[in-house]
Structure formats: structure tokens, C-alpha cells
Amino acid sequence: MKDEELKKLVEEVIGNNDPFWNVPVYEIVKKIIDLPNETETSITKLLNNSQFTSKQLFDIYTCVNRVCRRIDIVLDFSKENAKVDGLLYNLPFVIKK
């Protein structure tokens, strides 16, 4: 997927609700696309531990997940299904393309 196509898709998914998320969501999805299939990572790792609040991280996670679903990438959290105390953006997932 070309960068411009991905940027447009991110804008479509986020909409006009909060364009502030376009850049971090685009950067994370781009990293996910570039990583090999079956790589394990998390949203916070992909953000390089940026200083976002919990609410902001959850919003970013939600948008990243929506964009990935639109391009047929699954963020598989099955290793962490038993964990109920973790925050989704901190939990590791496996990229399935």
C-alpha cells in the first residue's frame, strides 16, 4: 500500500472527529505493515513510549485497530486473553497479515 493511500485510509477511519490522531495512527500502522508477519509487539512499543495519556493511548489503539482491519491485518491478542487487568495498548499482540 502506498503512503498516500494509507494516509487517506487513516483520514477516512478517523474522520473529522479528531484529526490530531492522523499522524500517530498513520505512523503505527505503517510500522505494522513494515514488520514481518507473526511479529509480536504492542501499541506502546510502536509509539516508542511517547508521553500520551491513557485516554489518548486507548483512542490511538482503537483507530489503529480499525485501520488494520480495513487492510486485512489482524492484531491477535489471543496470548493475552486470560489477562483482564491489562490495558489494550500495553498488551502484546501478534501481527497476522
Summary of the structure (lengths in Angstrom):
residues: 97
radius of gyration: 12.7
end to end distance: 13.0
largest distance: 38.2
contacts: 255
relative contact order: 0.19
helix: 54%
strand: 9%
